[in-house]
Amino acid sequence: MRGLPSTGSWYRVAITTISIRNASPVYLKNLETLTIYTNSTNASNTNIIVNPVMLESTRLTEGTISTTKRIENGKVVFDLKPLNCNAKFNYQVFEYN
């Protein structure tokens, strides 16, 4: 089986708390930015999933939603920005403690 150590041992990972924040669909025009603030102080334990509902191309190139993670005032912040498209999407923020 792939992904197992050569000794065949299994590893357990304890996750004490998972905070999930869902959003209703968001609509942004090309190059508009949505900034999402979290309560997390640990960037490696905070992730975002973006689910596009609709991408409307504004150029003859592929559209995408750019995601940037950064730290501001000690908290994790995400910036979402449609590139070459207008976008309607949902997102979920996961914070593991």
Order of alpha helices (4+ residues) and beta strands (2+ residues): beta-beta-beta-beta-beta-beta-beta
